[in-house]
Amino acid sequence: MTARTRSRVVQGVLAIAAVAAIAVAAFALLTPPAAPADLPVDMAGRPVVPDVVPTPASGDTSTTSGIGQFQVPSTGLDVPLGVMDVVSGTIDPPGFTSAYWIRSMGVSPANAADGTVYVAMHSLRNGGIGPGNYLIDVERGRSSLAVGDVIEAAGASYRVTGARDVLKSELGADTDLWSDKPGRLVVITCLQRPEGGPSTHNVVIEATLAASAAG
């Protein structure tokens, strides 16, 4: 790949949320010639370049292998639903083309009626396209979903009940967010900024299990 080609395809990325000790990984665009060929890619196949390469955490068993699909018909989002862990208090999905069920919190999609299913995904800046970009309205600084929109997570169907933005440094202390409530879905992604630069807020979308799925 030539340097000129890289300048068109290398994209910046913003990290996802963090909980517990609140540690937020930071990502940004590197100069194109410095981009190695083995970078992860966004949904358009373009390289995603982190500011600092994260140190692999011991005990992290996150995987991009899907347990189903994550779909939002109103926005056209349809990606695999992988599995991830909270490691050292941080939610940092391992890829940029999937949504991720956070298995160390709440319940699994298979037990959706019994508790809260937590899903996280990356959104990207600098023209990158991650799953989270389908869920945010950058210019208006909010979620792009409306109340009543359908979300499908590994076969479980939910309807959106609301969305809000949360300062990243306050996410871990949001006790209501992390309380395990039956039949609830919580989706977290970064809220990108119109002017660019690192995200300071997350979008939190909440949805309720559809009556037919709840049994």
Residue pairs with C-beta under 8 A, 6 or more apart in sequence:
1 9
1 37
3 32
3 33
6 32
6 33
6 35
6 47
7 32
9 45
9 46
9 47
10 29
10 30
10 32
10 35
10 39
10 46
10 47
10 49
11 29
11 42
11 46
11 47
11 48
11 49
11 124
11 125
11 126
11 127
11 128
11 129
12 27
12 28
12 29
12 48
12 49
12 124
12 125
12 126
12 127
12 128
13 27
13 28
13 42
13 48
13 49
13 50
13 96
13 122
13 124
13 125
13 126
13 128
13 130
14 26
14 27
14 122
14 123
14 124
14 125
14 190
14 192
14 198
14 199
15 24
15 25
15 26
15 27
15 92
15 122
15 190
15 199
16 25
16 91
16 92
16 93
16 120
16 121
16 122
16 132
16 188
16 189
16 190
16 202
17 24
17 91
17 120
17 168
17 171
17 188
17 189
17 190
17 202
18 24
18 25
18 89
18 90
18 91
18 92
18 168
18 171
18 172
19 86
19 89
19 90
19 91
19 105
19 171
19 172
19 178
20 86
20 89
20 90
20 172
21 88
21 89
21 90
21 172
22 89
22 168
22 169
22 171
22 172
23 88
23 89
23 90
24 90
24 168
24 169
25 50
25 52
25 54
25 90
25 92
26 51
26 52
26 198
27 48
27 49
27 50
27 51
28 49
28 50
28 51
28 198
29 49
29 126
30 49
30 51
35 47
35 49
39 47
39 48
39 49
40 47
40 48
40 95
40 96
41 47
41 48
41 96
41 97
42 48
42 96
42 97
42 124
42 128
42 129
42 130
43 79
43 96
43 97
43 129
43 130
43 131
44 128
44 129
46 128
46 129
48 96
48 124
48 128
54 92
57 87
57 88
59 85
59 87
60 85
60 87
61 85
62 82
62 83
62 84
62 85
62 87
62 93
62 94
62 100
63 82
63 83
63 84
63 94
64 80
64 82
64 94
64 95
64 97
64 98
65 82
65 83
66 80
66 81
66 82
66 98
67 81
67 82
67 83
67 101
67 109
67 154
68 80
68 81
68 109
68 153
68 154
68 155
69 78
69 79
69 80
69 81
69 152
69 154
70 77
70 78
70 79
70 80
70 81
70 98
70 99
70 119
70 121
70 131
70 151
70 152
70 153
70 154
71 77
71 78
71 79
71 151
71 152
72 78
72 134
72 135
72 145
72 149
72 150
72 151
72 152
73 149
73 150
73 152
74 145
74 146
74 149
74 150
75 134
75 135
75 144
75 145
76 134
77 131
77 134
77 135
79 97
79 98
79 99
79 121
79 131
80 97
80 98
80 99
81 98
81 99
81 100
81 101
81 109
81 119
81 153
81 154
82 93
82 94
82 95
82 98
82 99
82 100
82 101
83 100
83 101
83 103
84 91
84 92
84 93
84 94
84 100
84 101
84 102
84 103
84 120
85 102
85 103
85 104
86 102
86 104
86 105
89 172
91 102
91 120
91 188
93 99
93 100
93 120
93 121
93 122
94 100
95 122
96 122
96 124
96 128
96 130
96 131
97 130
97 131
98 121
98 131
99 119
99 120
99 121
99 131
99 153
99 187
100 119
100 120
100 121
101 108
101 109
101 117
101 118
101 119
101 153
101 154
102 118
102 119
102 120
105 116
105 118
105 178
106 115
106 116
106 117
106 118
106 180
106 186
107 114
107 115
107 116
107 117
107 180
108 117
109 117
109 153
109 154
109 155
109 156
110 154
112 153
112 156
112 183
112 185
112 209
112 213
112 214
113 182
113 183
113 209
113 213
113 214
113 215
114 182
115 180
115 181
115 182
115 184
116 179
116 180
116 181
116 182
116 184
116 185
116 186
117 153
117 156
117 184
117 185
117 186
118 186
118 188
119 153
119 185
119 186
119 187
119 188
120 187
120 188
120 189
121 130
121 131
121 132
121 135
121 187
121 188
121 189
122 130
122 131
122 132
122 189
122 190
123 130
123 131
123 132
123 133
123 135
123 136
123 189
123 190
123 191
123 192
123 199
124 130
124 132
124 133
124 192
125 192
125 193
125 196
125 197
125 199
126 196
130 189
131 189
132 189
132 190
132 203
133 192
134 144
135 143
135 144
135 145
135 187
135 189
135 203
135 205
136 142
136 143
136 144
136 189
136 190
136 191
136 192
136 203
137 143
137 144
138 191
138 192
138 193
138 194
139 194
141 165
141 191
141 193
141 194
142 163
142 165
142 191
142 203
143 163
143 203
143 205
145 151
145 160
145 163
145 205
146 160
147 160
147 161
147 162
148 159
148 160
149 159
149 160
150 157
150 158
150 159
150 160
150 210
151 157
151 158
151 159
151 160
151 185
151 187
151 205
151 207
152 158
153 185
156 185
156 209
156 213
157 209
157 210
157 212
157 213
158 185
158 207
158 208
158 209
158 210
158 213
159 207
159 208
159 210
160 205
160 206
160 207
161 206
161 207
161 208
162 205
162 206
163 203
163 204
163 205
163 206
164 203
164 204
165 191
165 201
165 202
165 203
165 204
166 174
166 177
166 201
166 202
166 204
167 200
167 201
168 199
168 200
168 201
168 202
171 177
171 188
171 202
171 204
172 178
177 186
177 204
183 208
183 209
183 214
184 206
184 207
184 208
184 209
185 206
185 207
185 208
185 209
186 204
186 205
186 206
187 204
187 205
187 206
187 207
188 202
188 203
188 204
188 205
189 202
189 203
190 199
190 201
190 202
190 203
191 199
191 201
191 202
191 203
192 199
193 199
193 200
